[in-house]
């Protein structure tokens, strides 16, 4: 059974329009992380090599509202005003700027995957046993911005019946060397799932 439920997603990305899908393939990277808010008190970013393990997560107002802000275009990210510092697990340095506006301070890697996908063809990325990302490249404009359609499916058991719920669905564009950031109502056992989708020119 496939059911569609709404999720509020705020993605700050450039809109792109194209005439028709290209015949070429595009390389798309998908990085999924566990994001939590640990209430860190220091006023600088925390590196992944020397700091202690994060504590149990706390719920934030942004989580309750279901918003997951995306990457702002070419502006230097500002630190959160609540005096918290951010922890990125080793290997997640590339998303530090993209996560600047998100309401979390701790990021741990779940999975990273890249694939060459033909325009107009859907490809699936298994995030974990609960979530799956479906992605279709649509077209690319003269400035290299890639327009894509993405959906996130969740495996759920309700009333004893296993269901596949489409919990997020959007069409947006990604500028070169930028990320499309997806999340907001993608709960994990601890924290939230945030997905960073990137592309290569």
N, C-alpha and C positions, 0 to 999 in steps of 0.2 A: 504494500500500500504506500503510495507516495502522496504526501500531503504538503501543502505550502503554507507556512505561517510567516508573518511579517516580522522583520527585525529592522530597527532604526540604525542606519549606518551613515555616518558623516565622513565622507571621503573628499578631501580637498585635493583635487587633481585638475589638470587641464582638460577641457573638453576637446575632442577631436572628431573630425568628420572625414569620411572617406567615400569614394565613389563605389568601389567594389573590392572584394577580398583579393589579395595578391595570390599568385600561384606559388610563391616561395614559402619557406618555413621560417619560423622565428624561435629564438631560444628564450625560454621563460624559466625563471627560477622561483621556487616557492620555499619560503622559510617560515616554519611554524614554531611559536614559542609559547611557553607558559608564563603569563604575566600576573604578578601579584603586587599588592601594596603592603609593604612591611613596616611602614612608619619610620623610615630611617631618619636619623636626626642630624647627621653631619651636613655641611653645606657645599660639598664637592662630590663629583661623580666618583663612584667606587669601582676599582679595578677588580677583575675576576680572579686575580692570582694571590692576593694577600689577605683578603677580608674573611670574616667568619661566615658561617652558614646563616641564611636568612631565617627569620622566625615565621610563625604561622600568619597567613594573610588576613587582611581586613577588607571589608566591603567599602567601596567608595561611592560617592554620589553619582559619578559618571557611570559606574556599573549599574546602579539602580535605574538610571534613566535609559540605559541601553545605547549610549553613544560611544563610538570609538573614533576619535579624530584621526584624520589622515595626515599625510606629509604636506607641509606648507612649501610653496614654491620658492626655492633659492634664498630663503631668509635664514640667517644664523639662528639656530634654536636657542630658546631662552630656558634657563633652569626654572623648575617649579618654584613658586613664591612661598611654599610652605616649609622651606628650610630642609627638605629631604634630599638625600643623595640617591643616585641610581646605581644598581648592581646589574652588570651584564656578565653572564657566564662566558667563559673563554670561547672564542669563535663567533661571538655575536657583535663584534665591534662595528660591523658594517651597518647595523640598524640603529646605532646610537642617535644619529641626527633624525632619522625617520620617526623614532619613538619620543622625540622631544616634547610633543604636545599631549602624549597619552597620560592618563591618570594612574600610572603604575610606577613603582620604583625598583622592581626586581624582575629580571627576565632570564628564563632558562630555556635552552633549546630542546625542542621536541623532535623535529625532523627538518632536513634540508634536501631539496631535490631539484634538478634541472631537467628540461626536456625540450627537444626540437619539435615544434608543432606546426602543421600546415594551417594556413589561414582558412577559416571557415570550418575547421575540424575540431571537435571537442576532445579534450584530453582530461584524464582523471588522475588526481594525486591523493593517495591514501595518507591522511594525517596521522591517525591512530585508529584504534578499534572502534572509536565512536564517531569520528568526523571524516568526511571526504570532500575534497575540492574538485569541482568541475570547471574547466576553463576553455574558452573558445576565442582565439585571436580573430578579430573582425577585419581590420585594415590599419594602415599606417599612413600618416600624412607626410607632407613635404619636410616637416621639421623633425621627423623621426618619432613622433608620438604614436604609441600603439593603443588602439582602442580594443578592449576586450570585454567579453561577457563572462562573469564568474558567478558560481553558485556554491554554497556550502550545504552539504547534506549531513544529517545526524541520524544515527541508528538509535531508535528508542523503543522501549518495551512498555506499552500502556495497556492496562487491563489484560495482561498476559499475552498480548499480540505484538510481535515485532513489526515496527514501522520505520520507514525512511522518511524523515521530515526535511524539507528544504527550508532551512532556517535563515538563510541569507541569499539574496540574489540581486545583482546590480550590473550595470554596464558603465564603464568608465574608461579613462585613458591614462597612460603612463608615459611621462617624458623620459628620455634617455637618462640613465644613472639615477633615477628616482624610484620610489616604491609606491605601490597601491597598498594601503593598510586596511585590513578587514578585521572586524571584531565587534564586541559590544554585548552580544547575547549568545556567547559560545562558551558556556561554563565547563570547567574541568572539575575533577574531584577536589583540586585545590586551585583557586585562581581562575583565570580566563584564558581562552585560546585567542591569540592574535596572529594573523597571517600576513606576511610581507611578500608581495608579488612584485618581482622585478623583471626587466627585459634587457637584452643587449641589442645595440643598433644593428 
